[in-house]
Amino acid sequence: MLWDQLFGTYFNPDRPSSADIGIIGKVSRSFIGQLVQPFLKSGRRQILGRKPSAD
């Protein structure tokens, strides 16, 4: 890729991005929230797309 870019022969066609990344539920918008979310019970339920538990 480096040589192609140097010599002007690099070609990267546009591709539609895949919106399906394997996560069904909601992911936190903040960076810190994304780091913490998997370690919280409610966060795991959100990621998996399950309803909040009625504790």
C-alpha positions as CSV (number, residue, x, y, z in Angstrom):
1,M,0.0,0.0,0.0
2,L,2.8,2.4,0.8
3,W,4.5,1.9,-2.6
4,D,1.1,2.2,-4.4
5,Q,0.5,5.5,-2.7
6,L,4.1,6.7,-3.5
7,F,3.8,5.8,-7.1
8,G,0.1,6.9,-7.5
9,T,-1.2,3.5,-8.2
10,Y,-3.2,3.1,-5.0
11,F,-6.9,2.3,-5.6
12,N,-9.5,2.0,-2.8
13,P,-13.0,1.8,-4.2
14,D,-15.9,3.2,-2.1
15,R,-17.8,0.4,-0.3
16,P,-21.0,0.7,1.7
17,S,-20.3,0.6,5.4
18,S,-21.7,-2.3,7.3
19,A,-24.1,-1.1,10.0
20,D,-24.5,-4.5,11.4
21,I,-21.6,-5.0,13.8
22,G,-23.0,-7.7,16.0
23,I,-24.4,-5.6,18.9
24,I,-28.1,-5.7,19.2
25,G,-28.7,-3.2,22.0
26,K,-27.5,0.3,22.8
27,V,-23.8,1.3,23.4
28,S,-22.9,4.2,25.5
29,R,-22.0,7.4,23.6
30,S,-19.1,8.4,25.8
31,F,-15.7,6.8,25.7
32,I,-15.6,6.2,29.4
33,G,-19.1,4.9,29.3
34,Q,-18.1,2.3,26.7
35,L,-15.2,1.2,28.8
36,V,-17.4,0.8,31.9
37,Q,-20.6,-0.6,30.4
38,P,-19.5,-4.2,30.0
39,F,-18.7,-4.4,33.7
40,L,-22.1,-3.2,34.9
41,K,-25.1,-5.6,35.0
42,S,-27.4,-3.0,33.5
43,G,-24.7,-2.2,30.9
44,R,-24.5,-5.8,29.8
45,R,-28.2,-5.9,29.4
46,Q,-28.2,-2.8,27.3
47,I,-25.5,-4.1,25.0
48,L,-27.3,-7.4,24.6
49,G,-30.6,-5.6,23.9
50,R,-32.5,-7.0,26.9
51,K,-35.0,-5.2,29.0
52,P,-33.8,-3.8,32.3
53,S,-34.4,-6.1,35.2
54,A,-37.2,-5.2,37.6
55,D,-35.0,-5.3,40.8
